[in-house]
């Protein structure tokens, strides 16, 4: 049962000092003007009504989209005062915002403390200097370390957002960024494969042949390796891939092959497949004589074990035609744990 809910409040492109090559916040958020006070309150009330009586223990009001700490201080106060009022009344439990690494300092964090903010996510994107420069991020990697350390020193929960496949990026650089993130120690992370949105500089680079996007398979492979690194470090990966909306969809204003509406399942299914194959290879090395194999997971992980559109089932049936495979649930297993056992059928 889901016990955690996030109420997203989008503030498109407010406070952002420059246009990164990949960015068109109005397209991403489907918003093209600042959100008004009444809109925020109505949004909070509607979400709270929807999730009432569902056993939700933690509710966050989260300001996404633009660089929150870069917007005018008066507007920050207006937005945060609403969230704090709902928190003081016990209607929400946490206040969550996202911003740029170069829009964090002691004065900003002191101000956020006054409004009882809990979580600050940084749009890190990459720790590689060349990738940051080619993506027009406007800051270097040292700023990421400084702002991350400062956020943690002030007692906020730190989040990192990382992108895969930006200009100048590679599998090795993305994996290195995940390792750098682990060294900083965020408690939450998001992984986003780069998609090409129309009306961005990246779109023009793509049309001119100056940028080649990753294939879906490449994006899944790199994201999978980063996911494993972060997960093994105990970092909660709260999103993988962009959420499908009217604007970010297979029929929307995007180009290139890395967007998929079930991208997270593709990544987690690939991880499951690797674990299953390792289990199977262990049985084969032991020289077992059975011609049937049963793979097990708990009910929560079962869809990842099968894979998106049963791709893992098809993979094993094609690669190991000498065996018959079945997939079953065993709820005594922990989440994300997969085992293979000989079967008689």
C-alpha contacts under 8 A as a table, 3 or more apart, distances in Angstrom:
res1	aa1	res2	aa2	distance
1	X	55	X	7.90
2	X	5	X	7.81
2	X	55	X	7.63
2	X	56	X	6.75
3	X	55	X	6.08
3	X	56	X	4.16
3	X	57	X	5.25
3	X	58	X	6.50
4	X	56	X	5.65
4	X	57	X	6.13
4	X	58	X	4.84
4	X	59	X	6.00
5	X	56	X	6.78
5	X	58	X	6.30
5	X	59	X	4.85
5	X	60	X	6.31
6	X	59	X	5.80
6	X	60	X	4.70
6	X	61	X	6.08
6	X	62	X	6.57
7	X	44	X	6.90
7	X	47	X	6.71
7	X	59	X	7.35
7	X	60	X	5.93
7	X	61	X	4.90
7	X	62	X	5.91
8	X	61	X	6.35
8	X	62	X	4.98
8	X	63	X	6.16
8	X	64	X	6.57
9	X	40	X	6.95
9	X	43	X	7.86
9	X	61	X	7.20
9	X	62	X	5.81
9	X	63	X	4.78
9	X	64	X	5.94
10	X	29	X	6.52
10	X	31	X	7.49
10	X	35	X	7.43
10	X	63	X	5.84
10	X	64	X	4.82
10	X	65	X	5.19
10	X	66	X	7.65
11	X	14	X	6.08
11	X	31	X	7.69
11	X	34	X	6.05
11	X	35	X	6.23
11	X	63	X	6.82
11	X	64	X	6.12
11	X	65	X	5.10
11	X	66	X	5.45
11	X	68	X	7.77
12	X	25	X	5.39
12	X	26	X	5.76
12	X	29	X	6.45
12	X	31	X	6.14
12	X	32	X	6.63
12	X	33	X	7.19
12	X	34	X	7.00
12	X	64	X	7.76
12	X	65	X	4.76
12	X	66	X	4.91
13	X	16	X	5.68
13	X	25	X	5.52
13	X	26	X	7.13
13	X	65	X	6.16
13	X	66	X	4.01
13	X	67	X	6.84
14	X	34	X	7.44
14	X	65	X	7.83
14	X	66	X	4.78
14	X	67	X	6.22
14	X	68	X	7.02
14	X	70	X	7.34
14	X	71	X	5.76
15	X	66	X	6.20
15	X	67	X	5.17
15	X	68	X	6.31
15	X	69	X	7.02
15	X	70	X	4.04
15	X	71	X	3.99
15	X	72	X	7.36
16	X	19	X	7.58
16	X	66	X	6.13
16	X	67	X	5.30
16	X	70	X	6.33
16	X	71	X	7.71
16	X	100	X	7.98
17	X	70	X	7.86
18	X	136	X	7.96
18	X	137	X	7.71
18	X	138	X	7.39
19	X	23	X	6.40
19	X	24	X	7.98
19	X	136	X	7.22
19	X	137	X	7.88
20	X	23	X	5.37
20	X	135	X	5.72
20	X	136	X	4.96
20	X	137	X	5.57
20	X	201	X	7.90
21	X	135	X	5.27
21	X	136	X	6.12
21	X	200	X	6.13
21	X	201	X	4.73
21	X	202	X	4.99
22	X	135	X	7.17
22	X	194	X	7.58
22	X	195	X	7.65
22	X	196	X	6.68
22	X	197	X	7.02
22	X	200	X	6.04
22	X	201	X	6.60
22	X	202	X	5.24
22	X	203	X	7.76
23	X	197	X	7.45
23	X	200	X	6.17
24	X	27	X	5.53
24	X	28	X	6.42
24	X	197	X	6.97
24	X	198	X	7.96
24	X	199	X	7.01
24	X	200	X	6.14
25	X	28	X	4.92
25	X	29	X	5.97
25	X	30	X	7.97
25	X	31	X	7.95
25	X	65	X	6.50
25	X	66	X	7.32
26	X	29	X	5.52
26	X	30	X	5.50
26	X	31	X	5.18
26	X	32	X	5.13
27	X	30	X	5.16
27	X	31	X	7.21
27	X	197	X	7.85
27	X	247	X	6.20
27	X	248	X	7.66
27	X	253	X	7.75
28	X	247	X	6.65
28	X	248	X	6.50
29	X	65	X	6.74
29	X	247	X	7.97
30	X	246	X	7.86
30	X	247	X	6.54
31	X	34	X	7.90
35	X	39	X	6.37
35	X	40	X	7.08
36	X	39	X	5.19
36	X	40	X	6.54
37	X	40	X	5.29
37	X	41	X	6.45
37	X	78	X	7.37
37	X	79	X	6.95
37	X	82	X	7.80
38	X	41	X	5.21
38	X	42	X	6.05
39	X	42	X	5.11
39	X	43	X	5.97
40	X	43	X	5.04
40	X	44	X	6.13
40	X	79	X	7.93
40	X	82	X	7.87
41	X	44	X	5.14
41	X	45	X	6.09
41	X	82	X	7.29
42	X	45	X	5.13
42	X	46	X	6.09
43	X	46	X	5.23
43	X	47	X	6.19
44	X	47	X	5.29
44	X	48	X	6.02
44	X	61	X	7.74
45	X	48	X	5.17
45	X	49	X	6.11
46	X	49	X	5.18
46	X	50	X	6.25
47	X	50	X	5.03
47	X	51	X	6.25
48	X	51	X	5.31
48	X	52	X	5.96
48	X	91	X	7.71
49	X	52	X	5.37
51	X	54	X	5.68
51	X	56	X	7.06
52	X	55	X	7.57
52	X	56	X	7.48
53	X	56	X	7.58
56	X	59	X	7.14
58	X	92	X	7.23
58	X	93	X	5.86
58	X	94	X	7.61
59	X	91	X	7.81
59	X	92	X	4.95
59	X	93	X	5.34
59	X	94	X	6.47
60	X	92	X	5.90
60	X	93	X	5.91
60	X	94	X	4.61
60	X	95	X	5.64
60	X	96	X	6.53
61	X	83	X	6.65
61	X	92	X	6.91
61	X	94	X	6.42
61	X	95	X	5.10
61	X	96	X	5.98
62	X	95	X	5.99
62	X	96	X	4.32
62	X	97	X	5.34
63	X	68	X	7.23
63	X	96	X	6.21
63	X	97	X	4.58
63	X	98	X	6.51
64	X	67	X	7.99
64	X	68	X	7.69
64	X	97	X	6.13
64	X	98	X	5.74
65	X	98	X	7.49
66	X	98	X	7.54
66	X	99	X	6.87
67	X	70	X	5.47
67	X	71	X	7.02
67	X	98	X	6.28
67	X	99	X	4.01
67	X	100	X	5.74
67	X	103	X	7.73
68	X	71	X	5.75
68	X	76	X	7.30
68	X	97	X	6.71
68	X	98	X	6.17
68	X	99	X	5.30
69	X	76	X	7.35
69	X	99	X	6.13
69	X	103	X	6.08
69	X	104	X	7.26
69	X	108	X	7.05
70	X	99	X	7.65
70	X	103	X	6.13
71	X	75	X	6.72
71	X	76	X	6.56
72	X	75	X	5.37
72	X	76	X	6.37
73	X	76	X	4.97
73	X	77	X	6.16
74	X	77	X	5.15
74	X	78	X	6.30
75	X	78	X	5.01
75	X	79	X	6.24
76	X	79	X	5.28
76	X	80	X	5.93
77	X	80	X	5.16
77	X	81	X	5.71
78	X	81	X	5.34
78	X	82	X	6.65
79	X	82	X	5.51
79	X	83	X	6.68
80	X	83	X	5.06
80	X	84	X	5.96
80	X	115	X	6.23
81	X	84	X	5.04
81	X	85	X	6.04
81	X	115	X	6.75
82	X	85	X	5.15
82	X	86	X	6.48
83	X	86	X	5.24
83	X	87	X	6.18
83	X	95	X	6.71
84	X	87	X	4.85
84	X	88	X	5.91
84	X	95	X	7.60
84	X	115	X	6.02
84	X	116	X	6.75
85	X	88	X	5.12
85	X	89	X	6.24
86	X	89	X	5.12
86	X	90	X	6.37
86	X	91	X	5.28
86	X	92	X	5.83
87	X	90	X	5.03
87	X	91	X	5.73
87	X	92	X	4.76
87	X	93	X	5.60
87	X	94	X	6.94
87	X	95	X	7.88
88	X	91	X	7.63
89	X	92	X	7.77
90	X	93	X	6.55
94	X	117	X	7.02
94	X	118	X	5.77
94	X	119	X	7.61
95	X	116	X	7.26
95	X	117	X	4.88
95	X	118	X	5.33
95	X	119	X	6.46
96	X	117	X	6.43
96	X	118	X	5.99
96	X	119	X	4.60
96	X	120	X	6.06
96	X	121	X	7.81
97	X	119	X	6.35
97	X	120	X	5.24
97	X	121	X	6.25
98	X	120	X	5.63
98	X	121	X	4.49
98	X	122	X	5.83
98	X	123	X	7.15
99	X	103	X	6.82
99	X	120	X	7.39
99	X	121	X	6.37
99	X	122	X	5.34
99	X	123	X	6.24
100	X	103	X	5.37
100	X	104	X	7.45
100	X	122	X	5.49
100	X	123	X	5.38
100	X	124	X	7.34
101	X	104	X	6.08
101	X	122	X	5.69
101	X	123	X	6.70
101	X	124	X	6.73
101	X	143	X	6.15
101	X	144	X	5.33
101	X	147	X	5.74
101	X	148	X	7.63
102	X	139	X	6.78
102	X	143	X	6.10
102	X	144	X	7.50
102	X	147	X	7.20
104	X	108	X	6.08
104	X	109	X	6.98
104	X	147	X	5.74
105	X	108	X	5.35
105	X	109	X	6.28
105	X	147	X	7.01
105	X	150	X	7.40
106	X	109	X	5.17
106	X	110	X	6.04
106	X	150	X	7.51
107	X	110	X	5.13
107	X	111	X	6.26
108	X	111	X	5.16
108	X	112	X	6.34
109	X	112	X	4.99
109	X	113	X	6.17
109	X	151	X	7.29
109	X	154	X	7.18
110	X	113	X	5.11
110	X	114	X	6.63
111	X	114	X	5.29
111	X	115	X	7.10
112	X	115	X	5.36
112	X	116	X	6.52
112	X	117	X	5.64
113	X	116	X	4.98
113	X	117	X	5.88
114	X	117	X	7.82
117	X	120	X	7.94
117	X	156	X	7.58
118	X	156	X	5.47
118	X	157	X	6.11
119	X	156	X	5.63
119	X	157	X	4.59
119	X	158	X	6.07
119	X	159	X	7.27
120	X	151	X	7.47
120	X	156	X	6.68
120	X	157	X	6.24
120	X	158	X	5.38
120	X	159	X	6.05
121	X	158	X	5.85
121	X	159	X	4.08
121	X	160	X	5.58
121	X	161	X	7.03
122	X	148	X	7.87
122	X	158	X	7.69
122	X	159	X	6.02
122	X	160	X	5.14
122	X	161	X	6.14
123	X	160	X	6.31
123	X	161	X	4.94
123	X	162	X	7.00
124	X	127	X	7.18
124	X	144	X	6.65
124	X	160	X	6.02
124	X	161	X	5.45
124	X	162	X	5.75
125	X	132	X	7.94
125	X	161	X	5.82
125	X	162	X	3.98
125	X	163	X	4.60
125	X	164	X	7.76
126	X	131	X	6.74
126	X	132	X	6.50
126	X	162	X	5.98
126	X	163	X	6.52
126	X	174	X	7.13
126	X	177	X	5.78
127	X	131	X	7.89
127	X	132	X	7.41
127	X	141	X	5.42
127	X	144	X	7.79
127	X	176	X	7.82
127	X	177	X	5.16
127	X	180	X	7.05
128	X	131	X	5.36
128	X	132	X	6.22
128	X	141	X	6.88
128	X	173	X	6.73
128	X	177	X	7.05
129	X	132	X	5.13
129	X	133	X	6.16
129	X	140	X	6.20
129	X	141	X	6.26
130	X	133	X	5.12
130	X	134	X	6.08
130	X	168	X	6.43
131	X	134	X	5.20
131	X	135	X	5.95
131	X	166	X	6.63
131	X	167	X	5.99
131	X	168	X	5.09
131	X	169	X	5.82
132	X	135	X	5.21
132	X	136	X	6.25
132	X	137	X	5.33
132	X	138	X	7.53
132	X	139	X	7.27
132	X	140	X	6.82
132	X	141	X	7.82
133	X	136	X	5.15
133	X	137	X	6.22
133	X	138	X	7.12
133	X	139	X	7.84
133	X	140	X	7.83
134	X	137	X	7.84
134	X	167	X	5.92
134	X	168	X	6.70
135	X	166	X	6.88
135	X	167	X	6.23
139	X	143	X	6.73
140	X	143	X	5.88
140	X	144	X	7.49
141	X	144	X	5.29
141	X	145	X	6.89
142	X	145	X	5.23
142	X	146	X	6.26
143	X	146	X	5.05
143	X	147	X	6.02
144	X	147	X	5.45
144	X	148	X	5.98
145	X	148	X	5.21
145	X	149	X	6.10
145	X	184	X	6.99
146	X	149	X	5.36
146	X	150	X	6.19
147	X	150	X	5.04
147	X	151	X	6.10
148	X	151	X	5.24
148	X	152	X	6.40
148	X	158	X	6.99
148	X	184	X	7.01
148	X	186	X	7.99
149	X	152	X	5.27
149	X	153	X	6.07
149	X	184	X	7.36
150	X	153	X	4.96
150	X	154	X	6.26
151	X	154	X	5.34
151	X	155	X	6.62
151	X	156	X	5.62
151	X	157	X	7.47
151	X	158	X	6.56
152	X	155	X	5.09
152	X	156	X	5.47
152	X	157	X	6.59
152	X	158	X	6.42
153	X	156	X	7.59
157	X	186	X	7.44
157	X	187	X	6.62
158	X	185	X	7.97
158	X	186	X	4.86
158	X	187	X	5.85
158	X	188	X	6.74
159	X	186	X	5.18
159	X	187	X	6.06
159	X	188	X	4.69
159	X	189	X	5.36
159	X	190	X	7.94
160	X	181	X	7.30
160	X	186	X	6.34
160	X	188	X	6.57
160	X	189	X	4.76
160	X	190	X	6.45
161	X	189	X	5.62
161	X	190	X	4.68
161	X	191	X	6.11
161	X	192	X	7.54
162	X	177	X	7.80
162	X	178	X	7.79
162	X	189	X	7.57
162	X	190	X	6.18
162	X	191	X	5.10
162	X	192	X	6.21
163	X	166	X	6.91
163	X	174	X	7.85
163	X	191	X	5.88
163	X	192	X	4.68
163	X	193	X	5.48
163	X	194	X	6.17
164	X	169	X	7.37
164	X	174	X	6.15
164	X	191	X	7.43
164	X	192	X	6.14
164	X	193	X	4.50
164	X	194	X	5.68
164	X	219	X	6.99
164	X	222	X	7.41
164	X	223	X	7.02
165	X	168	X	7.87
165	X	169	X	5.40
165	X	170	X	6.58
165	X	171	X	7.97
165	X	174	X	7.77
165	X	193	X	6.28
165	X	194	X	5.52
165	X	213	X	6.75
165	X	214	X	6.12
165	X	219	X	7.27
166	X	169	X	5.27
166	X	194	X	6.09
167	X	211	X	6.54
169	X	173	X	5.98
169	X	174	X	6.80
170	X	173	X	5.12
170	X	174	X	6.17
171	X	174	X	5.29
171	X	175	X	6.21
171	X	222	X	5.71
172	X	175	X	5.20
172	X	176	X	6.08
173	X	176	X	4.94
173	X	177	X	6.17
174	X	177	X	5.02
174	X	178	X	6.44
174	X	222	X	7.16
174	X	226	X	7.28
175	X	178	X	5.12
175	X	179	X	6.41
175	X	222	X	7.20
175	X	225	X	6.77
175	X	226	X	5.49
176	X	179	X	5.03
176	X	180	X	6.16
177	X	180	X	4.95
177	X	181	X	6.08
178	X	181	X	5.05
178	X	182	X	6.31
178	X	226	X	5.55
178	X	229	X	6.68
178	X	230	X	6.64
179	X	182	X	5.08
179	X	183	X	6.40
179	X	229	X	6.89
179	X	230	X	7.72
180	X	183	X	5.04
180	X	184	X	6.55
181	X	184	X	5.19
181	X	185	X	6.37
181	X	186	X	7.06
182	X	185	X	4.99
182	X	186	X	7.00
182	X	229	X	7.89
182	X	230	X	6.48
182	X	233	X	6.64
182	X	235	X	7.99
185	X	235	X	7.94
186	X	189	X	7.06
186	X	235	X	6.77
187	X	234	X	7.69
187	X	235	X	5.08
187	X	236	X	6.17
188	X	235	X	5.40
188	X	236	X	4.62
188	X	237	X	5.71
188	X	238	X	6.54
189	X	230	X	7.98
189	X	235	X	6.77
189	X	236	X	6.23
189	X	237	X	4.79
189	X	238	X	6.08
189	X	239	X	7.31
190	X	237	X	5.70
190	X	238	X	5.82
190	X	239	X	4.85
190	X	240	X	5.89
191	X	223	X	7.03
191	X	227	X	7.81
191	X	237	X	7.69
191	X	239	X	6.37
191	X	240	X	4.79
191	X	241	X	6.19
192	X	240	X	5.89
192	X	241	X	4.60
192	X	242	X	6.45
193	X	219	X	6.23
193	X	223	X	7.46
193	X	241	X	6.09
193	X	258	X	6.57
193	X	259	X	7.61
194	X	213	X	7.70
194	X	258	X	6.99
195	X	213	X	7.71
195	X	254	X	6.95
195	X	255	X	7.05
195	X	256	X	6.60
195	X	257	X	7.71
195	X	258	X	6.06
195	X	259	X	6.28
196	X	200	X	7.82
196	X	202	X	6.39
196	X	203	X	5.68
196	X	206	X	7.99
196	X	213	X	7.89
196	X	254	X	5.57
196	X	255	X	5.15
196	X	256	X	6.09
197	X	200	X	6.16
197	X	202	X	7.59
197	X	203	X	6.23
197	X	253	X	6.02
197	X	254	X	4.53
197	X	255	X	6.30
198	X	203	X	5.65
198	X	253	X	5.76
198	X	254	X	5.94
198	X	255	X	7.26
199	X	203	X	6.62
199	X	204	X	7.91
200	X	203	X	5.24
200	X	204	X	6.77
201	X	204	X	5.13
201	X	205	X	6.23
202	X	205	X	4.89
202	X	206	X	6.08
202	X	211	X	7.35
203	X	206	X	5.03
203	X	207	X	6.26
203	X	255	X	7.82
204	X	207	X	5.10
204	X	208	X	6.23
205	X	208	X	5.20
205	X	209	X	6.19
205	X	210	X	4.89
205	X	211	X	5.40
206	X	209	X	5.11
206	X	210	X	5.76
206	X	211	X	4.72
206	X	212	X	6.29
206	X	213	X	7.82
207	X	210	X	7.60
208	X	211	X	7.76
209	X	212	X	6.87
213	X	256	X	6.37
213	X	257	X	7.25
213	X	258	X	7.51
214	X	217	X	7.89
214	X	218	X	5.76
214	X	219	X	5.89
214	X	257	X	7.04
214	X	258	X	6.37
215	X	218	X	5.16
215	X	219	X	6.20
215	X	256	X	7.97
215	X	257	X	5.48
215	X	258	X	5.81
216	X	219	X	5.11
216	X	220	X	6.15
216	X	257	X	5.55
216	X	258	X	4.46
216	X	259	X	7.27
216	X	260	X	7.94
217	X	220	X	5.17
217	X	221	X	6.19
218	X	221	X	5.14
218	X	222	X	6.22
219	X	222	X	5.37
219	X	223	X	5.95
219	X	258	X	6.33
220	X	223	X	5.18
220	X	224	X	5.83
220	X	263	X	7.64
220	X	266	X	6.76
220	X	267	X	5.49
220	X	270	X	7.98
221	X	224	X	5.14
221	X	225	X	6.43
221	X	267	X	7.44
222	X	225	X	5.26
222	X	226	X	6.35
223	X	226	X	5.07
223	X	227	X	5.91
223	X	267	X	6.81
224	X	227	X	5.00
224	X	228	X	6.27
224	X	267	X	5.27
224	X	268	X	7.19
224	X	270	X	7.17
224	X	271	X	6.65
225	X	228	X	5.32
225	X	229	X	6.47
226	X	229	X	5.16
226	X	230	X	6.28
227	X	230	X	5.26
227	X	231	X	5.91
227	X	237	X	7.54
228	X	231	X	5.09
228	X	232	X	5.90
228	X	271	X	7.95
229	X	232	X	5.35
229	X	233	X	6.43
230	X	233	X	5.16
230	X	234	X	6.64
230	X	235	X	5.41
230	X	236	X	7.75
230	X	237	X	7.49
231	X	234	X	5.16
231	X	235	X	5.34
231	X	236	X	6.68
231	X	237	X	7.09
232	X	235	X	7.46
237	X	240	X	7.35
239	X	242	X	7.91
239	X	264	X	7.62
240	X	263	X	6.81
240	X	264	X	5.04
241	X	259	X	7.63
241	X	260	X	7.88
241	X	263	X	5.76
241	X	264	X	6.32
242	X	248	X	7.70
242	X	259	X	7.70
242	X	261	X	7.92
243	X	248	X	7.36
243	X	261	X	7.03
244	X	247	X	7.80
244	X	248	X	5.46
244	X	249	X	5.38
244	X	261	X	5.89
245	X	248	X	5.03
245	X	249	X	5.97
246	X	249	X	6.24
246	X	252	X	6.65
247	X	252	X	4.91
247	X	253	X	6.11
248	X	251	X	7.90
248	X	252	X	5.44
248	X	253	X	6.61
248	X	254	X	6.82
249	X	252	X	4.82
249	X	253	X	7.61
249	X	254	X	7.49
249	X	259	X	7.86
249	X	261	X	7.32
250	X	254	X	7.55
250	X	259	X	7.62
250	X	260	X	7.67
250	X	261	X	7.99
251	X	254	X	7.92
256	X	259	X	7.52
259	X	263	X	7.27
260	X	263	X	5.03
262	X	265	X	5.43
262	X	266	X	6.43
262	X	308	X	7.75
263	X	266	X	5.04
263	X	267	X	6.39
264	X	267	X	5.13
264	X	268	X	6.09
265	X	268	X	5.01
265	X	269	X	5.54
265	X	304	X	6.27
265	X	307	X	7.22
265	X	308	X	6.34
266	X	269	X	5.11
266	X	270	X	6.15
266	X	304	X	7.99
266	X	307	X	7.02
266	X	308	X	6.06
267	X	270	X	5.18
267	X	271	X	6.44
268	X	271	X	5.02
268	X	272	X	6.18
268	X	304	X	5.95
269	X	272	X	4.95
269	X	273	X	6.08
269	X	303	X	7.82
269	X	304	X	4.34
269	X	305	X	6.05
269	X	306	X	7.32
269	X	307	X	4.81
269	X	308	X	6.85
269	X	312	X	7.38
270	X	273	X	4.99
270	X	274	X	6.32
270	X	304	X	7.98
270	X	307	X	7.50
270	X	312	X	7.95
271	X	274	X	5.26
271	X	275	X	6.41
272	X	275	X	5.13
272	X	276	X	6.11
272	X	304	X	6.27
272	X	305	X	5.46
272	X	336	X	7.34
272	X	338	X	7.10
273	X	276	X	5.05
273	X	277	X	6.06
273	X	305	X	6.70
273	X	307	X	7.88
273	X	312	X	6.19
274	X	277	X	5.16
274	X	278	X	6.20
275	X	278	X	5.13
275	X	279	X	6.32
275	X	338	X	6.56
276	X	279	X	5.04
276	X	280	X	6.16
276	X	295	X	7.26
276	X	338	X	6.14
276	X	339	X	6.48
276	X	340	X	6.71
277	X	280	X	4.91
277	X	281	X	6.00
278	X	281	X	5.13
278	X	282	X	6.23
279	X	282	X	5.16
279	X	283	X	6.60
279	X	338	X	7.98
279	X	339	X	6.12
279	X	340	X	5.59
280	X	283	X	5.18
280	X	284	X	6.31
280	X	340	X	6.03
281	X	284	X	4.94
281	X	285	X	6.10
282	X	285	X	5.19
282	X	286	X	6.37
283	X	286	X	5.09
283	X	287	X	6.60
283	X	288	X	6.14
283	X	340	X	7.94
283	X	341	X	7.95
284	X	287	X	5.11
284	X	288	X	6.09
285	X	288	X	7.84
288	X	342	X	7.83
290	X	293	X	7.55
290	X	342	X	5.94
290	X	343	X	6.79
290	X	344	X	7.22
291	X	322	X	6.88
291	X	323	X	4.89
291	X	324	X	6.32
291	X	342	X	7.76
291	X	343	X	7.68
291	X	344	X	7.91
292	X	323	X	5.30
292	X	324	X	4.56
292	X	325	X	5.90
292	X	326	X	7.95
292	X	342	X	6.01
292	X	343	X	5.04
292	X	344	X	6.27
292	X	345	X	6.68
293	X	323	X	6.82
293	X	324	X	6.11
293	X	325	X	4.94
293	X	326	X	6.42
293	X	340	X	6.59
293	X	341	X	5.77
293	X	342	X	4.76
293	X	343	X	5.18
294	X	325	X	5.73
294	X	326	X	4.75
294	X	327	X	5.67
294	X	328	X	6.97
294	X	340	X	5.68
294	X	341	X	5.36
294	X	342	X	6.31
294	X	343	X	5.96
295	X	325	X	7.43
295	X	326	X	6.25
295	X	327	X	4.85
295	X	328	X	6.22
295	X	338	X	6.98
295	X	339	X	5.70
295	X	340	X	4.50
295	X	341	X	6.52
296	X	327	X	6.02
296	X	328	X	5.04
296	X	329	X	5.45
296	X	330	X	6.03
296	X	338	X	5.63
296	X	339	X	5.29
296	X	340	X	6.35
297	X	300	X	7.97
297	X	301	X	5.97
297	X	302	X	5.69
297	X	305	X	7.01
297	X	328	X	6.78
297	X	329	X	5.17
297	X	330	X	5.58
297	X	331	X	7.10
297	X	333	X	6.29
297	X	334	X	7.97
297	X	335	X	7.55
297	X	336	X	7.40
297	X	337	X	6.14
297	X	338	X	5.00
297	X	339	X	6.90
298	X	301	X	5.57
298	X	302	X	6.07
298	X	329	X	5.07
298	X	330	X	4.85
298	X	331	X	4.26
298	X	332	X	6.88
298	X	333	X	5.51
298	X	334	X	6.76
298	X	335	X	6.32
298	X	336	X	7.99
298	X	337	X	7.71
299	X	302	X	5.06
299	X	303	X	7.97
299	X	329	X	5.64
299	X	330	X	7.13
299	X	331	X	6.18
300	X	303	X	7.40
300	X	335	X	6.60
301	X	304	X	5.42
301	X	305	X	6.30
301	X	335	X	6.00
301	X	336	X	5.78
301	X	337	X	7.85
302	X	305	X	4.98
302	X	306	X	6.33
302	X	328	X	7.77
302	X	329	X	6.73
303	X	306	X	5.21
303	X	307	X	5.94
303	X	308	X	7.37
304	X	307	X	4.78
304	X	308	X	7.09
305	X	312	X	6.97
305	X	327	X	7.89
305	X	338	X	7.62
306	X	309	X	7.89
306	X	310	X	5.12
306	X	311	X	6.81
306	X	312	X	5.33
306	X	313	X	5.77
306	X	327	X	7.28
307	X	310	X	4.84
307	X	311	X	5.03
307	X	312	X	4.90
307	X	313	X	7.21
308	X	311	X	5.66
308	X	312	X	7.66
310	X	313	X	5.37
310	X	314	X	6.45
311	X	314	X	5.15
311	X	315	X	6.06
312	X	315	X	4.89
312	X	316	X	6.35
313	X	316	X	5.53
313	X	317	X	6.25
313	X	325	X	7.79
314	X	317	X	5.13
314	X	318	X	6.04
315	X	318	X	5.36
315	X	319	X	6.08
316	X	319	X	5.17
316	X	320	X	5.59
316	X	321	X	7.71
316	X	325	X	7.72
317	X	320	X	5.50
317	X	321	X	5.41
317	X	323	X	7.49
317	X	324	X	7.29
317	X	325	X	7.12
318	X	321	X	5.70
320	X	323	X	5.93
321	X	324	X	7.34
330	X	333	X	5.98
331	X	334	X	7.47
333	X	337	X	6.35
333	X	338	X	7.80
334	X	337	X	5.62
